[in-house]
Structure formats: C-alpha cells, structure tokens
C-alpha cells in the first residue's frame, strides 16, 4: 500500500502534544482560498513549481516512525495532516492501526469531512478538527464543500472521545464578526463537553506558494486586528467554551 506525502518533518506542540513527526499527505477535497499548503491540494502534485511529492510504502513509513521514536519526547508521536489526510483513507487507517499497536502516540489534523472519519476515532490519541463556518451555504461557497458531514462528525467525536480540539481559522469578512462568534458558541455548546477550541488568525504564510504554483491568490483584507480577535474570543469564553493556544 502506497502513501503520497508532500512534506514531512518534526514539529513541537503545534500538531499535537510534544515533539512529533508530522506527515503532510497529498490531496484535499476542499479549495480554501487562504490555504497555507496549496501544493498539497491536488492528488497529483503540480509539476514544474518546485514542490515535490514522494510516494512511500506504508512499511517504509512505519520503519521511519520506529527509528524516530527516541525523538517523541514530552508526549510526542506521529501526526498525519495534509492536504487532507483522510483522502488516503485506507492507508491512513492501516498506519494508525499499526502505530497504535506499537504504543506510539497518534494525532490527526483533519477538515472532518470524510464520512468514515468515526472509524478512526479509536486509533487517534489526539484529534484536531477544523470548523471553518457554522453556515452550510457560506462554507460551501468558500471551500467548495458542504459542512453537513463535518458537523455530524464533530458531534460524533465529542460523544465518542474524551479529547477533541476544534480549530477556527478566523478569516476577516468570512467568519470573524461578533455575530459569528455567537453562532460558533451556540454550535460548539451543542456538541457536548469533551472539547477545546483554538482560534487561529488569518495569515499569508501560503501566499508565495500560491504564486509559485501558478494559482491566483484571491484573499484580500482578511487580516484580523487585535481588538477583533479579543472580542471574538471573549464571546466564546463567556459562553463557556474552553479556549487554548498551541
């Protein structure tokens, strides 16, 4: 079984607890215009743009995680992200299963859209899910994908797990108003108890990548001021949402 990976490396605390070996799997079913990794969107990597995609056998990846285990300090382990890692679902399921057998801490960063995502819950030690918008029409317009399965999976995650971290990519003009914060609060409070929320402000870290990939970067005036960020987070906190930062 093969896995397409466009980036890998160690990162501390931002992709799950501790020091982690992070695999960015190729392919995504969404087309978020603020994406930091546009080179990972297509299942077939873009040619002649300076980015590479390597294909690994799952046995190679498992061998690499074994050899890296001494680096998994402070509760670290292996994280799968993207792109959208669940686009390579069968390989991801196998890798998570094998890592779990080895006692290696596993984490998944996902947009939450795969219908079979709950099958992975028992195999994941740390789950991170994006919730980009509470409104289906606005979510569909911005990303090209409905949020209905995402919200269904979010509820299922909170019911089945003792830990879920939801992340809101806070984008000016898309989901950043005080009314949006109130609607997000209502949404999260309907999910159940076992959750934390992280609010991530818009940035342009991927802008040069879009240009390098030959894709127009369409984001304009999306930055969030300190006052907007503080006001947004305050509404969530006052509604009883646990906010964290990584």
Backbone as JSON, one array per atom type, in Angstrom:
{
  "sequence": "XXXXXXXXXXXXXXXXXXXXXXXXXXXXXXXXXXXXXXXXXXXXXXXXXXXXXXXXXXXXXXXXXXXXXXXXXXXXXXXXXXXXXXXXXXXXXXXXXXXXXXXXXXXXXXXXXXXXXXXXXXXXXXXXXXXXXXXXXXXXXXXXXXXXXXXXXXXXXXXXXXXXXXXXXXXXXXXXXXXXXXXXXXXXXXXXXXXXXXXXXXXXXXXXXXXXXXXXXXXXXXXXXXXXXXXXXXXXXXXXXXXXXX",
  "N": [[0.85, -1.18, 0.0], [0.58, 2.2, -0.85], [1.56, 5.56, 0.0], [1.1, 8.98, -0.57], [3.14, 11.69, 0.08], [3.73, 15.07, 0.69], [5.22, 16.64, 2.31], [7.29, 16.41, 5.2], [8.38, 16.24, 8.62], [9.78, 17.24, 11.83], [7.92, 18.73, 14.47], [7.12, 20.82, 17.23], [4.61, 20.66, 19.55], [2.57, 22.06, 18.11], [1.13, 20.44, 16.42], [-0.3, 18.58, 17.84], [0.46, 17.02, 21.06], [3.73, 17.48, 22.53], [6.91, 16.54, 20.97], [6.79, 15.9, 17.56], [6.65, 13.72, 14.72], [5.64, 14.79, 11.7], [3.51, 14.11, 9.08], [2.6, 15.3, 5.99], [0.01, 14.58, 4.04], [-0.71, 14.04, 0.6], [-3.24, 15.7, -1.31], [-6.53, 17.09, -1.22], [-9.97, 17.66, -0.5], [-11.12, 20.1, -0.39], [-11.06, 23.61, -1.3], [-9.9, 25.9, -0.01], [-9.41, 29.33, -0.06], [-7.51, 30.58, 1.51], [-5.59, 28.76, 2.12], [-2.61, 27.35, 3.48], [-1.04, 25.47, 2.31], [-1.12, 25.06, -0.66], [0.13, 23.47, -2.5], [-0.45, 20.95, -1.74], [-3.04, 20.35, -2.42], [-4.05, 19.05, -4.82], [-4.42, 15.62, -5.8], [-2.61, 14.68, -7.58], [0.52, 15.9, -7.71], [1.49, 19.29, -8.46], [3.37, 20.06, -11.33], [6.68, 21.27, -12.14], [6.87, 23.41, -10.34], [8.49, 23.54, -8.23], [7.85, 22.12, -5.94], [7.7, 18.96, -4.29], [6.46, 15.6, -4.34], [6.5, 12.67, -2.59], [6.27, 9.15, -2.87], [5.54, 6.65, -0.64], [5.92, 3.33, 0.59], [3.75, 1.84, 2.97], [5.11, 0.31, 4.82], [7.66, 1.41, 4.79], [7.18, 3.89, 5.97], [6.35, 3.14, 8.52], [8.67, 1.94, 9.44], [10.29, 4.2, 9.51], [9.02, 5.67, 11.52], [9.52, 4.02, 13.68], [12.31, 4.25, 13.88], [12.46, 6.86, 14.59], [11.48, 7.08, 17.1], [12.83, 7.75, 19.47], [12.79, 10.46, 19.45], [10.34, 11.28, 20.23], [9.59, 13.01, 22.48], [8.21, 14.46, 25.54], [5.57, 13.53, 25.44], [5.17, 13.16, 22.75], [4.79, 12.02, 19.28], [3.38, 10.71, 16.33], [1.96, 12.6, 13.73], [-0.63, 12.98, 11.38], [-1.45, 14.97, 8.66], [-2.37, 17.42, 6.2], [-2.65, 19.14, 3.05], [-5.49, 16.96, 3.07], [-5.64, 14.38, 5.13], [-7.39, 12.21, 5.22], [-8.13, 11.73, 2.65], [-6.57, 9.74, 1.67], [-7.62, 7.31, 2.76], [-7.64, 4.46, 3.34], [-4.92, 3.75, 3.56], [-4.2, 5.49, 5.6], [-5.78, 4.54, 7.72], [-4.6, 2.02, 8.09], [-1.97, 2.74, 8.83], [-2.41, 4.21, 11.22], [-3.53, 2.17, 12.77], [-1.37, 0.35, 13.0], [0.56, 1.93, 14.28], [-0.73, 2.4, 16.66], [-0.73, -0.18, 17.74], [1.97, -0.38, 18.27], [2.24, 1.3, 20.36], [2.73, 3.97, 19.93], [2.13, 7.4, 20.15], [-0.59, 8.9, 18.51], [-1.78, 11.37, 16.21], [-4.23, 13.29, 14.47], [-4.85, 15.75, 12.1], [-7.58, 17.22, 10.63], [-10.07, 18.16, 8.18], [-12.46, 17.13, 8.77], [-14.36, 16.03, 7.05], [-14.72, 13.49, 5.96], [-16.83, 10.73, 5.47], [-16.34, 8.36, 6.8], [-14.83, 9.0, 8.97], [-15.38, 8.61, 11.82], [-14.61, 5.93, 12.18], [-11.94, 6.03, 12.62], [-11.58, 7.11, 15.12], [-11.03, 5.44, 17.47], [-8.37, 4.94, 17.04], [-6.89, 7.18, 17.29], [-5.0, 9.3, 19.28], [-4.89, 12.04, 19.69], [-7.02, 14.35, 18.46], [-7.6, 16.74, 15.99], [-9.79, 19.0, 14.64], [-10.9, 21.07, 12.02], [-13.28, 23.68, 12.1], [-14.7, 25.58, 9.97], [-16.84, 27.2, 9.28], [-20.12, 27.85, 10.53], [-22.35, 28.03, 8.96], [-23.85, 26.38, 6.3], [-24.13, 27.15, 3.57], [-22.34, 29.3, 3.3], [-19.99, 28.02, 3.96], [-19.83, 26.15, 1.88], [-19.64, 27.86, -0.32], [-17.16, 29.11, 0.12], [-15.27, 27.02, 0.39], [-15.93, 25.01, -1.36], [-17.17, 22.77, -0.48], [-19.66, 21.07, 1.4], [-20.67, 21.6, 4.85], [-22.08, 19.72, 6.26], [-21.54, 16.93, 6.78], [-19.23, 17.32, 8.22], [-20.07, 18.65, 10.59], [-21.71, 16.68, 11.62], [-19.79, 14.69, 12.11], [-18.31, 16.06, 14.01], [-20.01, 16.17, 16.25], [-20.21, 13.43, 16.71], [-17.56, 12.88, 17.38], [-17.25, 14.24, 19.83], [-18.98, 12.79, 21.39], [-17.86, 10.25, 21.36], [-15.25, 10.44, 22.24], [-12.73, 11.39, 24.68], [-11.26, 13.57, 24.21], [-11.14, 16.32, 22.05], [-9.95, 18.69, 19.8], [-11.07, 21.58, 18.44], [-10.54, 23.74, 15.73], [-10.8, 27.07, 14.7], [-10.27, 28.74, 11.79], [-9.76, 32.01, 11.68], [-11.08, 34.33, 9.64], [-11.06, 37.41, 8.14], [-14.02, 39.07, 7.14], [-15.27, 36.73, 6.53], [-15.83, 34.91, 8.69], [-15.64, 36.28, 11.1], [-17.01, 38.15, 12.67], [-18.74, 39.61, 15.56], [-21.27, 38.55, 15.71], [-20.82, 36.17, 14.32], [-19.16, 34.92, 16.18], [-20.97, 34.48, 18.26], [-22.7, 32.67, 17.01], [-20.94, 30.54, 16.49], [-20.41, 29.86, 19.15], [-22.92, 28.89, 20.01], [-23.05, 26.68, 18.34], [-20.79, 25.06, 19.16], [-21.44, 24.62, 21.84], [-23.5, 22.91, 21.55], [-22.33, 20.55, 20.91], [-21.42, 18.96, 23.02], [-19.44, 17.99, 25.93], [-16.68, 17.27, 25.79], [-14.39, 18.89, 24.65], [-12.07, 21.28, 23.29], [-11.27, 24.56, 22.07], [-9.52, 26.29, 19.58], [-8.59, 29.39, 18.31], [-7.47, 30.57, 15.33], [-5.77, 33.12, 13.82], [-6.06, 34.71, 10.61], [-3.43, 34.45, 8.22], [-0.76, 35.1, 5.87], [0.98, 33.07, 5.14], [1.01, 31.17, 3.16], [0.93, 32.52, 0.77], [3.01, 33.09, -1.11], [3.47, 30.51, -1.99], [1.16, 29.93, -3.44], [1.51, 31.63, -5.64], [3.86, 30.51, -6.66], [2.88, 28.07, -7.42], [1.43, 28.84, -9.55], [-1.19, 29.67, -9.23], [-3.78, 31.98, -8.82], [-3.79, 34.14, -6.01], [-6.4, 34.94, -4.04], [-7.21, 36.18, -1.73], [-8.18, 39.03, 0.14], [-7.9, 41.78, 2.31], [-8.24, 40.32, 4.73], [-7.1, 40.14, 7.2], [-7.04, 40.0, 10.8], [-7.66, 42.24, 13.37], [-6.14, 43.06, 16.56], [-8.08, 43.87, 18.42], [-10.45, 42.85, 17.26], [-9.92, 40.12, 17.39], [-9.68, 39.7, 20.17], [-12.25, 40.42, 21.0], [-13.81, 38.5, 19.7], [-12.87, 36.08, 20.83], [-13.55, 36.56, 23.49], [-16.34, 36.42, 23.51], [-16.74, 33.69, 22.95], [-15.49, 32.56, 25.23], [-17.1, 33.6, 27.29], [-19.38, 32.21, 26.84], [-18.86, 29.8, 27.84], [-17.04, 28.21, 26.49], [-14.03, 26.4, 26.3], [-11.02, 27.79, 25.63], [-7.91, 27.34, 24.0], [-4.37, 27.71, 23.33], [-1.83, 26.91, 20.97]],
  "CA": [[0.0, 0.0, 0.0], [1.4, 3.39, -1.02], [1.08, 6.83, 0.56], [1.71, 10.16, -1.16], [3.5, 12.67, 1.11], [4.4, 16.22, 0.07], [6.1, 17.28, 3.28], [7.38, 15.73, 6.49], [9.4, 16.79, 9.49], [9.42, 17.32, 13.24], [7.37, 19.98, 14.98], [6.85, 20.7, 18.66], [3.39, 21.11, 20.24], [1.54, 22.68, 17.27], [0.4, 19.41, 15.69], [-0.49, 17.58, 18.88], [1.36, 17.23, 22.19], [5.12, 17.06, 22.47], [7.68, 16.59, 19.72], [6.07, 14.97, 16.7], [6.96, 13.54, 13.32], [4.42, 15.21, 11.03], [3.41, 13.76, 7.66], [1.58, 16.01, 5.2], [-0.42, 13.68, 2.96], [-1.13, 14.73, -0.61], [-4.64, 15.68, -1.72], [-7.56, 17.68, -0.37], [-11.26, 17.8, -1.17], [-11.56, 21.49, -0.28], [-10.25, 24.6, -2.01], [-9.93, 27.11, 0.82], [-8.53, 30.32, -0.71], [-6.47, 31.01, 2.45], [-4.78, 27.58, 2.46], [-1.16, 27.53, 3.6], [-0.35, 24.41, 1.58], [-1.81, 24.81, -1.93], [0.82, 22.4, -3.22], [-0.98, 19.67, -1.29], [-4.46, 20.21, -2.74], [-4.32, 18.05, -5.86], [-3.86, 14.29, -5.55], [-1.43, 14.62, -8.44], [1.24, 17.13, -7.41], [1.75, 20.2, -9.57], [4.7, 19.91, -11.9], [7.46, 22.45, -12.5], [6.63, 24.53, -9.43], [9.48, 23.46, -7.16], [7.4, 21.28, -4.83], [7.82, 17.55, -4.62], [5.62, 14.65, -3.64], [7.15, 11.36, -2.58], [5.38, 8.02, -2.62], [6.15, 5.7, 0.28], [5.18, 2.16, 1.03], [3.41, 2.01, 4.38], [6.15, -0.33, 5.63], [8.75, 2.38, 4.9], [6.79, 4.91, 6.93], [6.36, 2.53, 9.85], [10.08, 1.79, 9.8], [10.78, 5.53, 9.84], [8.49, 6.06, 12.83], [10.26, 3.24, 14.68], [13.65, 4.83, 14.01], [12.32, 8.22, 15.13], [10.76, 7.03, 18.37], [13.59, 8.41, 20.54], [12.54, 11.89, 19.36], [8.96, 11.57, 20.62], [9.61, 13.38, 23.88], [7.11, 15.28, 26.07], [4.28, 13.0, 24.99], [5.09, 13.28, 21.29], [4.46, 10.85, 18.47], [3.23, 10.89, 14.88], [0.77, 13.33, 13.31], [-0.97, 12.99, 9.95], [-2.19, 16.15, 8.27], [-2.44, 17.49, 4.73], [-3.79, 18.47, 2.43], [-6.47, 16.3, 3.92], [-5.09, 13.03, 5.26], [-8.39, 11.17, 5.01], [-8.25, 11.45, 1.22], [-5.9, 8.44, 1.5], [-8.23, 6.74, 3.96], [-7.25, 3.07, 3.65], [-3.54, 3.77, 4.03], [-4.2, 6.18, 6.89], [-6.34, 3.59, 8.69], [-3.59, 0.99, 8.36], [-0.86, 3.34, 9.55], [-2.84, 4.5, 12.58], [-3.69, 0.89, 13.46], [-0.06, -0.21, 13.32], [1.2, 2.79, 15.28], [-1.42, 2.15, 17.92], [-0.21, -1.46, 18.25], [3.33, -0.15, 18.73], [2.2, 2.19, 21.5], [3.18, 5.31, 19.52], [1.05, 8.39, 20.22], [-1.05, 9.28, 17.17], [-2.62, 12.57, 16.09], [-4.76, 13.57, 13.13], [-5.43, 17.05, 11.79], [-8.5, 16.93, 9.54], [-11.2, 19.06, 7.98], [-13.62, 16.45, 9.33], [-15.4, 15.85, 6.04], [-14.84, 12.12, 5.46], [-17.97, 10.04, 6.07], [-15.88, 7.25, 7.62], [-13.92, 9.51, 9.99], [-15.55, 7.98, 13.15], [-13.91, 4.66, 12.26], [-10.56, 6.3, 13.05], [-11.53, 7.66, 16.47], [-10.32, 4.6, 18.46], [-6.95, 4.82, 16.69], [-6.29, 8.51, 17.37], [-4.83, 9.79, 20.64], [-5.15, 13.48, 19.73], [-7.79, 14.7, 17.26], [-7.77, 18.16, 15.7], [-10.74, 19.2, 13.54], [-11.25, 22.42, 11.63], [-14.65, 24.1, 11.87], [-14.44, 26.84, 9.26], [-18.04, 28.03, 9.34], [-21.34, 27.19, 11.03], [-23.38, 28.12, 7.93], [-23.5, 25.46, 5.21], [-24.01, 27.86, 2.3], [-21.1, 30.08, 3.3], [-18.91, 27.03, 3.95], [-19.78, 25.61, 0.53], [-19.17, 28.91, -1.23], [-15.74, 29.41, 0.35], [-14.37, 25.86, 0.33], [-16.36, 24.06, -2.38], [-17.61, 21.55, 0.18], [-20.67, 21.27, 2.44], [-20.21, 21.32, 6.22], [-23.04, 18.85, 6.94], [-20.84, 15.75, 7.31], [-18.27, 17.82, 9.2], [-20.75, 18.9, 11.86], [-22.13, 15.36, 12.11], [-18.59, 14.05, 12.67], [-17.91, 16.79, 15.21], [-20.86, 15.68, 17.34], [-19.81, 12.04, 16.98], [-16.25, 12.91, 18.06], [-17.44, 14.65, 21.22], [-19.67, 11.7, 22.09], [-17.06, 9.01, 21.4], [-13.88, 10.66, 22.68], [-12.51, 12.25, 25.83], [-10.49, 14.74, 23.77], [-11.24, 16.85, 20.69], [-9.59, 20.1, 19.65], [-11.62, 22.22, 17.25], [-9.85, 24.96, 15.35], [-11.48, 28.02, 13.81], [-9.41, 29.68, 11.07], [-10.52, 33.26, 11.74], [-10.83, 35.0, 8.37], [-11.8, 38.65, 8.04], [-15.03, 39.11, 6.11], [-15.84, 35.4, 6.3], [-16.39, 34.29, 9.89], [-14.93, 36.93, 12.21], [-17.8, 39.17, 13.36], [-19.24, 39.21, 16.87], [-22.4, 37.65, 15.46], [-20.24, 34.87, 14.01], [-18.69, 34.33, 17.45], [-22.15, 33.99, 18.98], [-23.19, 31.48, 16.33], [-19.97, 29.47, 16.79], [-20.62, 29.45, 20.54], [-24.12, 28.04, 20.02], [-22.69, 25.42, 17.68], [-19.9, 24.26, 19.99], [-22.13, 24.21, 23.06], [-24.38, 21.81, 21.19], [-21.55, 19.35, 20.61], [-21.12, 18.16, 24.19], [-18.46, 18.52, 26.88], [-15.28, 16.87, 25.62], [-13.82, 19.66, 23.54], [-11.4, 22.56, 23.43], [-11.33, 25.33, 20.84], [-8.41, 27.21, 19.31], [-8.91, 30.37, 17.27], [-6.24, 30.89, 14.6], [-5.97, 34.3, 12.99], [-5.61, 34.65, 9.22], [-2.07, 34.88, 7.87], [-0.44, 34.93, 4.45], [2.16, 32.22, 5.04], [0.97, 30.38, 1.93], [0.72, 33.38, -0.4], [4.07, 32.87, -2.1], [3.3, 29.17, -2.55], [0.13, 30.02, -4.48], [2.15, 32.22, -6.81], [4.8, 29.53, -7.18], [2.07, 27.02, -8.06], [0.75, 29.4, -10.71], [-2.61, 29.82, -8.91], [-4.02, 33.32, -8.27], [-4.12, 34.26, -4.58], [-7.55, 35.83, -4.12], [-7.56, 36.76, -0.44], [-8.0, 40.47, 0.28], [-8.43, 42.41, 3.53], [-8.72, 39.24, 5.61], [-6.4, 40.14, 8.48], [-7.84, 40.23, 11.99], [-7.0, 43.13, 14.31], [-6.09, 42.57, 17.94], [-9.38, 44.13, 19.05], [-11.41, 41.89, 16.72], [-9.58, 38.81, 17.93], [-10.01, 39.68, 21.6], [-13.71, 40.45, 21.12], [-14.31, 37.2, 19.24], [-12.54, 35.08, 21.85], [-14.28, 36.87, 24.72], [-17.7, 35.9, 23.36], [-16.65, 32.24, 23.12], [-15.19, 32.26, 26.64], [-18.26, 33.94, 28.11], [-20.42, 31.19, 26.61], [-18.42, 28.56, 28.48], [-16.11, 27.47, 25.63], [-12.63, 26.36, 26.74], [-10.09, 28.19, 24.58], [-6.5, 27.04, 24.24], [-3.44, 28.14, 22.3], [-0.71, 25.98, 20.77]],
  "C": [[0.89, 1.24, 0.0], [0.72, 4.62, -0.41], [1.83, 7.97, -0.12], [1.9, 11.22, -0.08], [4.21, 13.84, 0.45], [5.3, 16.97, 1.02], [6.13, 16.44, 4.55], [8.48, 16.38, 7.3], [8.9, 16.86, 10.92], [8.89, 18.71, 13.58], [6.99, 19.77, 16.43], [5.56, 21.4, 19.03], [2.28, 21.68, 19.34], [0.67, 21.67, 16.53], [0.08, 18.24, 16.61], [0.55, 17.77, 19.96], [2.78, 16.78, 21.9], [5.77, 17.21, 21.11], [7.17, 15.51, 18.78], [6.67, 14.93, 15.29], [5.66, 13.76, 12.55], [4.5, 14.86, 9.55], [2.26, 14.55, 7.03], [1.22, 15.15, 4.0], [-1.03, 14.48, 1.8], [-2.63, 14.59, -0.84], [-5.57, 16.31, -0.71], [-8.83, 17.83, -1.18], [-11.83, 19.2, -1.07], [-10.59, 22.41, -1.03], [-10.32, 25.93, -1.26], [-8.96, 28.14, 0.25], [-7.43, 30.85, 0.2], [-5.49, 29.89, 2.78], [-3.29, 27.88, 2.47], [-0.37, 26.53, 2.78], [-1.05, 24.1, 0.25], [-1.16, 23.71, -2.75], [0.3, 21.03, -2.84], [-2.43, 19.43, -1.66], [-4.74, 19.07, -3.71], [-3.71, 16.71, -5.47], [-2.63, 14.06, -6.42], [-0.68, 15.92, -8.28], [1.5, 17.97, -8.65], [3.19, 20.06, -10.03], [5.36, 21.27, -12.13], [7.19, 23.66, -11.6], [7.56, 24.48, -8.23], [9.07, 22.64, -5.97], [7.47, 19.82, -5.25], [6.82, 16.74, -3.81], [6.3, 13.3, -3.74], [6.13, 10.28, -2.24], [6.13, 6.99, -1.78], [5.28, 4.46, 0.39], [4.9, 2.34, 2.52], [4.47, 1.37, 5.29], [7.35, 0.6, 5.82], [8.42, 3.42, 5.96], [6.8, 4.36, 8.35], [7.79, 2.31, 10.34], [10.66, 3.14, 10.22], [10.27, 5.98, 11.21], [9.19, 5.28, 13.95], [11.62, 3.88, 14.95], [13.61, 6.21, 14.65], [11.8, 8.24, 16.55], [11.5, 7.73, 19.51], [13.35, 9.91, 20.55], [11.14, 12.27, 19.85], [8.88, 11.94, 22.1], [8.44, 14.31, 24.24], [5.76, 14.83, 25.55], [4.09, 13.03, 23.49], [4.79, 11.97, 20.6], [4.38, 11.22, 17.0], [1.9, 11.6, 14.59], [0.6, 13.22, 11.8], [-1.85, 14.21, 9.69], [-2.15, 16.24, 6.75], [-1.99, 18.82, 4.2], [-4.84, 18.03, 3.43], [-6.13, 14.83, 3.98], [-6.11, 11.94, 4.96], [-8.68, 10.92, 3.53], [-7.55, 10.13, 0.86], [-6.32, 7.55, 2.67], [-7.7, 5.36, 4.31], [-5.82, 3.0, 4.2], [-3.45, 4.42, 5.41], [-4.71, 5.26, 8.0], [-5.3, 2.55, 9.08], [-2.45, 1.57, 9.2], [-1.23, 3.63, 11.01], [-2.99, 3.22, 13.4], [-2.35, 0.33, 13.91], [0.67, 0.63, 14.37], [0.58, 2.59, 16.65], [-0.92, 0.85, 18.56], [1.19, -1.29, 18.85], [3.37, 0.75, 19.97], [2.7, 3.58, 21.2], [1.98, 6.25, 19.51], [0.7, 8.88, 18.81], [-1.91, 10.54, 17.23], [-3.06, 12.72, 14.64], [-5.29, 14.98, 13.1], [-6.29, 16.87, 10.54], [-9.54, 18.03, 9.39], [-12.52, 18.4, 8.38], [-14.68, 16.02, 8.35], [-15.62, 14.4, 5.6], [-15.94, 11.37, 6.22], [-17.53, 8.93, 7.02], [-14.93, 7.71, 8.75], [-14.13, 8.85, 11.36], [-14.87, 6.63, 13.29], [-12.48, 4.84, 12.79], [-10.47, 6.72, 14.51], [-10.8, 6.77, 17.48], [-8.81, 4.52, 18.22], [-6.18, 6.12, 16.89], [-6.2, 8.93, 18.84], [-5.18, 11.27, 20.75], [-5.79, 13.88, 18.4], [-7.95, 16.21, 17.16], [-8.68, 18.28, 14.48], [-10.95, 20.68, 13.28], [-12.77, 22.57, 11.57], [-14.56, 25.5, 11.26], [-15.64, 27.78, 9.28], [-19.22, 27.2, 9.83], [-22.43, 27.14, 9.95], [-22.99, 27.3, 6.71], [-23.28, 26.19, 3.9], [-22.7, 28.64, 2.22], [-19.88, 29.15, 3.27], [-18.72, 26.49, 2.54], [-19.22, 26.62, -0.46], [-17.67, 29.13, -1.11], [-14.83, 28.23, 0.04], [-14.69, 24.89, -0.8], [-16.92, 22.78, -1.8], [-18.61, 21.89, 1.28], [-20.08, 20.98, 3.82], [-21.1, 20.31, 6.94], [-22.37, 17.61, 7.54], [-19.84, 16.17, 8.39], [-18.92, 18.0, 10.56], [-21.26, 17.59, 12.46], [-20.95, 14.64, 12.76], [-18.12, 14.74, 13.94], [-18.71, 16.33, 16.43], [-20.44, 14.27, 17.73], [-18.48, 11.99, 17.73], [-16.41, 13.25, 19.53], [-18.13, 13.57, 22.03], [-18.76, 10.49, 22.32], [-15.72, 9.19, 22.09], [-13.84, 11.51, 23.94], [-11.77, 13.52, 25.45], [-10.81, 15.05, 22.32], [-10.8, 18.31, 20.74], [-10.17, 20.61, 18.34], [-10.84, 23.51, 16.99], [-10.71, 25.79, 14.41], [-10.41, 28.86, 13.12], [-10.17, 30.99, 10.94], [-10.13, 34.15, 10.56], [-11.69, 36.25, 8.29], [-12.77, 38.66, 6.87], [-15.7, 37.78, 5.83], [-16.53, 34.86, 7.55], [-15.96, 34.98, 11.18], [-15.74, 37.95, 12.99], [-18.24, 38.68, 14.74], [-20.46, 38.31, 16.73], [-21.9, 36.25, 15.12], [-19.78, 34.17, 15.28], [-19.86, 33.76, 18.24], [-22.69, 32.71, 18.34], [-22.25, 30.29, 16.52], [-20.17, 28.96, 18.22], [-21.82, 28.53, 20.66], [-23.8, 26.67, 19.43], [-21.88, 24.53, 18.6], [-20.6, 23.78, 21.27], [-23.15, 23.12, 22.8], [-23.66, 20.51, 20.93], [-21.38, 18.43, 21.81], [-19.95, 18.75, 24.96], [-17.0, 18.34, 26.47], [-14.62, 17.6, 24.46], [-13.06, 20.87, 24.06], [-11.44, 23.24, 22.07], [-10.1, 26.23, 20.76], [-8.8, 28.1, 18.15], [-7.61, 30.82, 16.63], [-6.49, 32.04, 13.64], [-5.4, 34.1, 11.58], [-4.18, 35.15, 9.07], [-1.84, 34.6, 6.39], [0.77, 34.03, 4.23], [2.18, 31.41, 3.73], [0.92, 31.2, 0.67], [1.76, 33.14, -1.49], [3.97, 31.5, -2.75], [2.25, 29.2, -3.66], [0.73, 30.58, -5.77], [3.1, 31.22, -7.48], [4.09, 28.4, -7.91], [1.34, 27.54, -9.3], [-0.75, 29.57, -10.51], [-2.82, 31.21, -8.31], [-4.39, 33.26, -6.79], [-5.19, 35.33, -4.44], [-7.91, 36.5, -2.8], [-7.22, 38.24, -0.39], [-8.61, 40.92, 1.61], [-8.98, 41.39, 4.53], [-8.02, 39.21, 6.97], [-7.34, 40.53, 9.63], [-7.06, 41.13, 12.95], [-6.98, 42.51, 15.7], [-7.44, 42.73, 18.62], [-10.43, 43.14, 18.56], [-11.17, 40.5, 17.3], [-9.99, 38.69, 19.39], [-11.53, 39.63, 21.79], [-14.32, 39.11, 20.74], [-14.09, 36.14, 20.32], [-13.32, 35.3, 23.14], [-15.7, 36.31, 24.67], [-17.71, 34.38, 23.55], [-16.43, 31.88, 24.59], [-16.41, 32.5, 27.52], [-19.41, 32.96, 27.94], [-20.04, 29.85, 27.21], [-17.48, 27.71, 27.65], [-14.71, 27.54, 26.23], [-11.72, 26.68, 25.56], [-8.68, 27.84, 24.98], [-5.66, 27.65, 23.13], [-2.32, 27.14, 22.18], [0.44, 26.71, 20.11]]
}
